Amino acid sequence: MDQTRTVVHMIAQAHLDPVWLWRWTEGRAEALATSRSAVDRLQEYTDFQFIRGEAQVYQWIEQEDPQLFAKIVDLIHKGRWHVVNGMIVQPDMNLPQGESFVRHFLLAKSYMRQHLGVEPRVAYCVDSFGHAGTLPQIFKKCGCDAYVFMRPGPHEKTLPSEVFWWEAPDGSRVLAHRISGAYGSRSEDHREHIDLAVHAKPAALSHTMCFFGVGNHGGGPTKAQIENIQTIQFEVERAGSTPCRGKRSGSIAPAGQEKLDIRFSNPDAYFSAILPEANTLPTVDEELYFHAVGCYSANSTLKRDHRRAECALLVAERMATMAQLWVGRLAPMDRLRTLWYDLCFHQFHDILGGCSIKEGEDEAVMAFGRVILGAREIANDAGRAIAACVDTRGRGGTVVLFNPLSHPSTPYVEYEPWTGWRSWEGGNWGLMDEHNQPVAYQSIEAQTATGSISRIVFRAELPPLGYRVYRFAPDSPQIDTDPPVHVTRTSLENDRLAVRLDPATGAIVSCVDKASNLELTGPCGWNVAQVLQDTSDTWSHGICRFDQVIGHFSDARLIVCDEGPLQASLLIERAYEGSTWLQQIILRQGERALLIHNWLSWQGRWRMLKLAFDVAMNEPQATHDVPFGWCHRPCDGTERAAQMWMDVTGPSCTDAGQLVGLALIDDGKYGCDVTGSTMRLTVLRSPPYAYHEPHQLGSKYRYDWIDQGPQEFTLALVPHVGDWRDAGVIWRALELNLPAVPVTTHCHPGECPPTASLAALSSPELTLTALKPAEDGNGYIVRVADRHGRGGEGELRWLGWDQTFPISVAPFEVVTLRLSQEDDRWNVIPCDMIERPQ
């Protein structure tokens, strides 16, 4: 009988969690120990090969042991040590924004090219818990053609093949390989491990990969493992057969149809070998879910600080770019790179997933705080440099408001003007624009408890990627606003919405769109604070949904907080078994959105909190924000990850011909689900830190429990009649997460006008994801994404409209442009995401 030949690429690796059941200091120590061991094995076994990813590991080695680093570089050049991944670590592959993934590749590949002399083309995140469906475009445009992953496994997600073309919504695709069995092993005998890989191989392919080596805390392949594989190589060559599953060491199955060629190899060699055979492989055009869905909501402080750190860096880059172009202040690129690197390291999947030990998680929170503060310092330095050159002459004080977004923005801004200890009302202070025209404002509670500081809220009108000067002065003219916002103890109403609350529960029981007179709240209400039983471990292994509601925050106390021409608000306090939840629900003039500030003090174990919103619709469709895009998902109650927003839309219950919906925007929550017409945001989970079933709970005298104590977060509810795209949901999410930057300054002359715009996108279908100086110092990088999945054409208007450049973006596409100046003209060159010309 003819035999087919299967090449088994034995991939020697050492998966290392730099933080997990240990701190980063232990991860660093093990990175060096594992690498020394791998070098020793490569010197001992001439046919052995080894792979290593993660730029952080190489940096640790270079800093601490230059001799070891030199040996590794030499082995790389000899083709024995292979570099994969091209990222700083193996991050969580759902929670970071698209820009964060780009910075992983941008920083790591730059380091690898410069210090290792290679650039990986195989993305490699074998331990990450799930993978966003938009990643293939990011991989492809960051110079990677293939992807290796392991989770979700076959028991968690059925795939048409263990090797497939993975396609993003824009059509970009990479070859993907799901590891069979595991990415490593502690066993010395690999016969069964090889057998699993062979049996999982698609019939169309003549090659497969089998991974081995001690992992998680590093370690790598042992002598016994390497020699066992050499023994298996000899046996199959002699017998011409496949190792027999389940047999003892040394057993060989009778010769059959399949002849094996077992060799030490690497993923690049494997993907190159299968590429000629890959045209028959199936295509998968969806997310790779589910595994460890509890990680989307574990550790609320960490999650919110992560979001704030990402957004603060994006704002800092844009502010630094404005300052460099407008007033010649060089952007602090080294400092920005350091902060991005710090952020990316702490996006490691066991850190950002909230499933490491408490000490490791606490240090990550500190690190995110370091990034936030550093980015805010950069933004403030840039803003003050610009403001110093702006003509702010006039009476009173001034604030320069910067808009970091690429479209004109009209946000409500809360600001505390300095009045020299004088009362705002007693001094008849007022607010004016750059033309000394009065601007409507409302006094609200200040942050201080002393009552000696004034705080106002007003609606600003800001140019795209620019600034505008506002002035405040005593004895100033006032402006009347009409109509005002109305409030009672159980209702809020403006010119757009009429909202009613249940005085007993604090839930929203009615929200009527006044233009259409349609009721948008379903029978179960909005803002319903549910308590669920959740006895799953920190990761929620084996769980896809959470549906055991055991109670609610209730015994509500409602108080009118604000009542004025621009803003009305209610304070709602609710309780559950010793935990308290205070919310301020705000409705503002002209707004189709409700703002909800949350102060939650939680004391509880084995519980989960969710906020539920039932929308009055039929045939609901759920939409979620994902890296560089969005996707539809089934309304089946499964726990999902979303970034800044989620939405549910469907035909109205009372007018089937009219679409209605509700978008929920947040500033640092990620877990969520949709069941039918009810959308729920996961607020917190409270398992022990780093508790992994099936290990028995009770082996310790004391446990650290996640999310105990106070936390803060803000939500925006955007009810809409019509499609969510027409409600400006994405725009509102950006305004909440990348708010206007205020810079207070004194009155002085300047060469810059009182309002200016650096750049703008003309089409509402386009959105800016990055504006930054180029890494090589030659010009500036502008990254633009399709906003609504419809594609679009428009213009990039540059430097006060001096020049315009046409932009065309296909549905779900992200394009990167380099703007560089020659003489007095600017040129645009299309680039990949890591800033190389296409």
N, C-alpha and C positions, 0 to 999 in steps of 0.2 A: 504494500500500500504506500502511495506517495505521502511524503511528510511535508507539512508546511513549516516554515522557520519563523520563530518569534524571537526577536531580540529583546532581552530584559535589561533595561538600563538601571543599574543599581546606583541609587543616588545617596551618597553619604552626606549627612547633614547633622547639625546639632541645634535643634530649636532651643532658643534661649529667651525666656521671659525676663526682661531686665527688671521688671517689678511684677510681683504677684504675691506669693506667700513670703516674700522678703522685700527689703528696700532696694533702691537702685544701687546702693553701695555694694550689696551682695551680688547684684546682677553684673556690675562692672568687674568685680573680682572673678566671677565665673567666666565672663567673656574672655579674659586673658588666659585663664587656666585651660579652657576648652580649646582655644586657638593654639596654645603651646602643644597640647596633646595632638591636635590635628596635624601640625607641622611634623611632630615626631613620627606619627603614623605614615605620613607621606614619604618621609626619609627611609622608613623601614620597609615599606611595600612599594615596589617600583611601579606596579600597575594600578595602585590605588588612586582615587580622585576624591576631592572634597569640595562642597559648595558652602558659601557663606554670603548672606545678604546684610542689610541694615548698616547704613553709614555710621551710625552711632558706635557700633562695635569696633569698626576700623579706627575711628577717631580715638577711642579709649586706648586701643593698642598703640597707635602712633604716639600718643602723649606719654604713655607709661613705659613702653618697652620698644624703643626704636629698632633694636636689633631683631626682635621678633617680627616687627612690621616689615623690615627689609627682607627677611626670609619669605614672608607671605607674598610680597610684591614679586620677588624672584619666581616663586612657584606659580603665580598668576601668569607671568610672562612665559613660563614653560608649559602652560596648559594643564597644570595639575590641580591648581586651586581655582575655582570658578566663582565669579561674583554674580549674584542674582538680585532681584527685587528692585534695586535702584531707589529705595525709599530710606528714610531716616530710621524707622522701625517698621514693624508690621502693625499698622494702625487699625482701629475699628474702621470698617469699610462702609458704614451707614451714617454715622453721626457727624463727621467733619463736613464742612462746606466744600464745594468743588474747588475753591481757591486753595484750601488747605491741602488737598491731594496734589494739586499742581506744585505747591511749595515743597512738599515731600520730595518729588522728583527733581525739581529745579535745584534745590540745595544739595541733595544726596548725589545726584548724577554729576553735578559740578565738582564735588569733592572727589568722587570716584575717578572721573577723567583726569583730574589734576594729580591725585596722590596714588592711584592704583593703575592708571594707564588704560582703563577699560570703561565701557559704558554698558551696563546690563540691558538686555532687550527682553528679558523674561520677568514680568511682575510676579511676585511670589509672596502670598499672605496665607500660609497654610493653617494658621491657628485662629484667624479672625472669624467672627461669629456669623457673618452674613454679608452680602455683597450687593450694593446698589446697582440697579439696572443701567445706570448712566455711566458706569465705570469704563466700559470698553472704549468710549470716545476719549476719556482722559488718558487711559493707557496708551492708546494709539498716538495721540497728539503729544504725549510725553516720551515717545520713542520706544514703546514696548509693543511687541507683536503677539505675545502669548501670556497666559496667566495660569498659575498653579495655586490651587486652593484645596481644602479638605472639608470644610463645614459650609453648608449643611451636608450631612452624610446621607446615604441611601435611605436610611430609616426616617429621615426628616424631609427629604425632597426627592421626588422621582424625576430623573432626567432621562432623555431618550438615549443617552450614551454617556459614558464616563469621560469621553473626549468629544468636544463639540465646538462649533463656532459660536462664540458669545457675541451678540449684536446689541448695540445701544439703540435708543430711539432715533438717533440721527443717521443710522446705517453703518456706523463704524463697527468693526468687529475684530476680535482677536481669537486665536486658538486657545481653548481652555481645557485644562486637565484636572479632574477631581481625583485626588489621591485615594486609592483603595486601602482599606484597613486603617492605617495610621501613617503619620509623617515620620514616625520613628519607632524604635522598639528597644526593649531592655533584654529581650531574649537573645541567647547566643545562636540559636538555630533559626534560620530564615526560610526553611522550606515552605512552611504554611504561608508565610508572608508573601513569598514569590508566587505561590499558587493563587492567592487572592488577586494579585495584580494581573496575572495571566488570564484568569477567568473573567475579569472585568474589562479586558481589552476589547474594543470594538472589532468585529470580524473583518472590517475593511482595512485594518491596520496590521502591520507586521512588527510593530514595536510597542513596548509599554515601559512604564517606570515603576520601580519599587524603591521606596524610601526606607533608610535604616539609620540607626544611630540613637544614642541615649539623648533625650531632649527635655524640654521645659526648664530644667535648671542646667541646661547645657550638657556637656559630657562628650557627645559625639560618638563615633564608632569606636568600639573597643578592639583590642587585638583579637580576642576570641571571635567577635563578629566578622571581622575581615577574613580571618582564617577559615571560618565556617563557610563564607561565600566562596572562597577559593576552593574549598573542598567540594562544594556543590557544583562549581564550574567544572572541576575535574570529573565528577561523577556523571553529569549530564553529557559531557563530551564523550565519555567512554560508553555510556549506555544509550545515548541518543534518545533521551526520554525526559519526561516532566517529573519534578519532585512530587511525591505523593502527599496530598493533604492528610494530616492526622497521623502519619507514620513517625516512628522514632527517628532520631538523628541517624543518618547513614542509609535510610531506606530510600529506594528509588522506585517509582512506578514503572510497570512494564512499558516497553516502547509502544507508542501510539501514533496518532496522526500529527502530533505537534512536537517539533524539535526546537529546543531552546538554545539560544546563544546568550549566556549570562556574562555581562561585562560591567566593570566600574565605569560610570559615565557621568553625565551632567544634563540638566534640562535643555540647554541650548542644542546639544547634539541630538537629543530626542526629538525636539520640535523640528529641527532641520530634516531629520530622517522621515518624519511623518508628513511633512508638508506636501510632497508629491502625491500622497494617498488621501489627502484631507478633503478633496472635492466632494467625496461621498458622505462626509460627516454631516449630521443634522445641525440645524441652527436653533439656538435658544435665545429668545428676545425678551427676557423678563428678568426680574430680580432673583437672586439666589437666597431664598428664605427656607426654613426657619431654623434658628439655633440660638438658644440663650436669649429669649426675648425680654427677660427681666432686666437685662443690662441696659436697656433703653431708658430705664427709670431709676436705677440704683444710684444713690448719692446725689441729691438735688443740688447741694452747694457746688459740687464739682461740675455738674452739667451746666448750671447757669454761668459759672465763671468761665467755662470753656467757650460758651457762646459769646460772652462779653469779650473774651480775649481775641477770638477770631475777628469780631467786628471792630474792636478797637484798633487792631493792626491794619485792617482795610482802610479805616478812616485816617490813620496816621500816615499811610503811604500817600493817600490823596492830598492831604494837607501839606505834606512835605514836597510833593510835586508842584502844588500851587506856589509854595514859597520859593522853590528853585526857579520856576519859570517867571514869576512876577517880580521878585525882589532879589534874585540871585543868591539866596541862602541855600547852600548845598545840602541835599538830603543826606541824613546820617545812615548811609546804606549798611555799614558794618553793624551798627546797632540794630537796625531793622532785621538784618539776617539773623542776628543772635536771638532776637525775640521770636521770630518765626521758627527758628530751630528749637527753641525751648517749648513753644506751643506744640510743634509736631512730635517731639519726643513724648510728651504727655498725652498724645492721642493714641499711644499704644493700647491695644485692645483690652488688656486686663486692667489698665489704668482708667481710661475713659469709660469703659464698661462698668466701672464702680465695683469691681469684684476682686480687688487686691486687699491686703491687710489694711487696717485703719491707718497705721503710720505711713504706709506708702500712699494711701489716698489723701491723707492730710498734707503730705509734702507736695502732691500734685496740685491741691487747692492753693497752696502757697506759691507754687510756680506759676499757675494761671494768674494769680494776683500780681506777681512780678511782671508778667507780660502786659496785663491791663494797665498797670501804673506806668510802665515804660512807654507803652504806645500812647497813652494820654499825655505824657510829658513831651513826646515828639510832636503830637498834634498841637499842643498848646504853644510850644516853641515856634512852630511854623505859623500858627495863627497870629501870635504876637508880632512876629517879624513882618507879616503882611499888614496887620493893623497899624503898626508904627509908620507905615508909608501911605496910609489912607488919610485923606483929608476929612478930619472929624471936627473941624472948627464949628463952634456954636455954643449954645447955652446948655448948662447941665452936664450930665455924664453920658457916655456912649457905650453901646455894646455892638460888636461886630459879629453877626451870625453867619456861620459858614454852613453851606449845604454840601454834604459829601456825595449826593446822589446826582445822576446824570440827566435828570429831568427837573423842570421847575417844581418847587415844593411849597405847599401852603400848610405847614404843620402848626399845631398849637404848641407854644413854647412856654415853659414855666421858668421864670427868671427872678432873681433876687437883686434888684438894683440897690446900690449903696446910696443912702440918702443922708449920710452924716448924722445918724442917730435921730433924724427928724421923722415924724410920722408922715407916711405917704398921704393919708387922707388929710391930716391937719395942715400939711404944706401945700395941698392942692397940686400934688405932683401929677404929671401926665406923661404919655408916651407919644413919640413922633417918629416919622420916617425921615429919610434923607432930604426930603423937600419941606421939612418942618410941618407936615400935615399930621393932624392927630390920628392916633391909632387906638382902636378900641381895646380895652383891657379889663381885667377883673382882679380884684385883690382876693387872694386865697391864703390859707394857713402857711406860715413859713416853716422851715425845717427846725429852727430852734424852738425850745420850749419857753424862752424868756419873753417872747412877744415884742421884742425891740427891733426886729428885722422885718422888712416888708417883702412880700412875695406876690408876683403878679403872673397871670396867664394871659396870653394874647396870641392872635393868629398872625404868623409871619408870612410874608410872600418873598420867597428866596429864588434867585436864579440858579440854573443847573451848575453844579461843580463850581460854585462861586460864593459870594458873600454879599451882605447888605448891612448898612449901618442903621441902627435904631438909637434914638436919643430919649433920655428921660430928664425932666427938669421940673422944679417947683413952679407954681403959679402958671400952669399950662392949660391950654384949652382942652376941653373934654369932648367926646363924641358919643352921641346916643346910639344905642343898638336896638334894633327891632326886627323880628320879635324876640323876646327873651326866652330862656329855657325855664320850664315850669317843673316844680318838684313838690311832692307831698311825702308823707312817711312811707307810702306804698306805691309811688309812681314817679316816673320821669318822662318828660315830653319836650320835644323841640319841633322844629318845622318839618322834620323828616319822619321821626319815629314817635310812637306812643307806647311806653313800657309800663307794665304793671307787675308788682311783686306780691307774693303770698306773705302776709305778716307773720305767720306761724313758722314757716320753713325758710324764708328768705329767698326762695327760688323765684325765678322769673316765670310767670305763668301766662304772660301775653306780651307780644311785640307786634304791633300793627304798623305796616308800611303805609303812611298816610296818603301817598300819591295814588296807590292802587287799592287801598283799604283792605289789603290781604293780611290775614293773621299768619304769622310765621312761626309761632311757637306751637310745638306739638303737645299732646295731652300730658306727657310726662314732664314738661317744663324744661327750662334752661337753668344752668348754674346749680344743678342738683349735686350736692356734696355727698358722694357715696363712700361707704366704708366696706371693703371687701376682705374676706379671708384669703390669705396668701401664705401658705406654709411651704412654698417652694424655696429652693436654696437661692443663693445670691444671684446665680445666673438664670434661675427658673428652668433648669434642665427638664426636658420632656414636656414642657408646657407651651401651648400655642395661644391660649386665651384665658382670661380671668373673668369669671362670671358669678362668683359666690358672694353676692351682696348680703351683708349681715347687719347693716345699719346705715344711718345718715347723720350728718351734722344737723342739728335742729335747735329748738328753743331759741328762735331767732330774736334779736333785738335790732330794730331799724331806727336810725337817727338821721335827720336831715343835716348834712354837713355843709354843702355849698348851695347857695341860691342867688343867682345873679344873671346878668345879661348874656354872658358867654358860657357859663358852666353851672350845672347843677349836679349834686352828688348825694348819694346815700351811703352811710356806714352801716354795714350788716355784720353783726357778731353772732356766731353760732358755736355750738360746743358738742363734743362727743367724748364721754368717759374721761374727763380731765384734760382733753385737748381743746384748744380754742382756735377759731378761724375768723379773722377780721378781714372784711373786704370793703373797699371804697369803689362803688360803681358810679362812673362819671358819664354824663351825656353833655355834649357841647353843641353850641349853635352851628347849624349848617352841616352837622356830621351825620353820616349814616352808620356810625359805629359807636359801640359802648366800650369804654375803657374800664378795666377791673384791676385795681391794685390789690395784692394779696399779702397778708401777714399771718402766717400759719405757725402755731406752736403745737408740735405733735409729740405725744408720748404714747407709744404703742409698739407692740411686737407682733410679727406674723400678720401684718395687715397691709393693705394697699388702699390708697385714696384715689378716687377718680372724680372729675367734674363731668356731668352728663348734660347733653343738650339734644333734646328731641325736636326735630323740625317738622312742621306741618306739611308733609309731602308724601307722594307715592313714588314708587320706582326710583329710589334714591341711587345716586352715583357718588362714590367717595373719591376725592382727589387729594394727594399729599405732596408736600414739598420734599424733593430729594436733591442730592448734589447736582448742580447745574441743570435743574429741570424739575419736572413733576411727573406723577404717574397716577393712573386710575387703579383702584384696588377694590376687591369685593367687600360688600357690607356684611361680612359673615362673623364678626366678633373677634377675629384673630388680632393679636397684639402686633402692632407695626411701629416702625420708626418714621417720624416725620421731622422736618427741620423747623423752619419758622412758622409754617401754617398748614392747616388742613381744611377741607371744605366738603360739605355734602349738599348736593343739588338734585332737584327732581320736580315733577309736576305738582302744583299746589293741590292740596286736598279739596279746596273749594272752587278752584278754577283750573281744570285739567289742562287748559291751553296755555297756562302761564307757568314758567319755571320760577321756583323760589329756592333759596338756599341760605346757608349760614357758613361763614368762614371763621375759624378760630385761629388767632395769631398769638404767639407766645414769645417770650424773651429768654427761654432757657430750658424748656421742657421738650422731651423727644418721644416718649412712649404714648401710644394712643390706640384706639380701636373704633370701628363703626359697626353697629349692629342694626340693620334695617335703616330707619331714619334717625337713629340716635348716635350721635358722635360723642366720644368720651376722651378726655385728656387724662393721662395717668400723672398724678401729682407727685406721689412718692410710693416707695416700698420700704418695708422695715424688717428685713431678715438680718441675721448676723453678717458682719463683714467676712468675706472669703469663706463662706460655708458652702461646702460642695457635697451634695448627696452622692452616694448613699452612706457617707461617713456618719456615724452616730452622733447626734447632738447630745450633750451632757458629759462629754469627756473633759470639759473645763469647768472650773468653779465660777468663772465670770466671762461673759461674752460682750463684745462691742457690737452694738446694734445700729444699723444705718438709719439716718434721717431722724434722729431724736433731737427735739428742741426747735428753735425758731428758724424760719426761712421766709424769703420774700420772692415774689415774682409778679409779673404784670401780663395781663391778657388783653387782647382787643377782639371784640365780637363784631363781625361785619355781616349783618343780615342783608340779603339782597333779593331783588325781584329781577329775574333774568339770569344770564350766565355769569359764573364767578369771574370770568375774564373781564367782563364789562364793569365789574364792581371795584376794580383796582386793587384786588387782594394782594398781589405781589408787591405793588407799590407801597401799600400800607404796612406790609410786613417789613420792608426795608426801612421805612420811616420809624418804626418802633425800635428796630435793632441797630440802625445806623442813624441816630438822631442828629439834628443840627448841633454844631459846636459853638458855644458862646465864648467870646473873648472880650472882656471888659477893658476899656482903654480910656485915656483922658482926651481932652480936646486939644488938637494940634493940627498944623497944616500938613499936607502930604501930596505926593505926586499921583497917587492912585485915586481913582474916583470913589465915591461912597457906595457904589455897587458895581460888581463886575462878575463875569462868567468866564471860566477857563475853557470849558468844553461842554458839548451837549449832544445828545442823540435825538434826531428829529422824529423818529418813528416810535409810536407807543408799543410796537411789537419787540423792540430791542431794549436790553438792559445792560448796564455796565457792571461787570464783576470785578475788574481790576483797573487801576490807573497807578502806575509806578515808574520810577526811573529804571531804565534797562540795567541788567546786571553788569554788563560790560561798559557802562557809562556812555554808550552811544544812543542817545535819544530816550524815548519813553515808550512804555508798553501799555497798550489799551486792549482789554479783553471784553468782548461783547457777546452776550448770549441771547438766543431767541427766548422770549418771555412766555409766550402762550402756546407754543407748539404749532403755530401757524406759519412760521417763517416771516421774513419781512425785509423790505428794502428801505433804506433811508440814508441819512447823511450824518457823518461825524463833523460837527462844527467845532473848529479848533481856534484857540487863542482869540476870544472875542469876535469870532466869526471872520477872522482874517482869511482863513481858508476853510473849505469844506471838502470832505472826502466821501465818496459813495461807499456804502456798506450794504452787502446782500448776505442774509443769513437764512439758511434752509431750516425747516422745522427741527427743533431741538438741537440745532447746531451751536457750537461755541467757536468764535473766531478770535484769533490773536493778531494784533497789528503792532508794528514798530514804527513810531514817528520819529524821524531824524531830520535835522536841519542842514541844508546846504545853502550858503549865502543867506538870502532873505526868504527862501522858500522851504516849506516842509514837504517831505516825501513819506509815503506810506508803503511799508513792505509787509506782506503777510508772513507770519511766523508760526512755528508750532508752539505748544504751550510752554516749552522751556527755552523760548526766545531765539530759536534758530530759524533762518529764512527757509521757507518751504520750497 
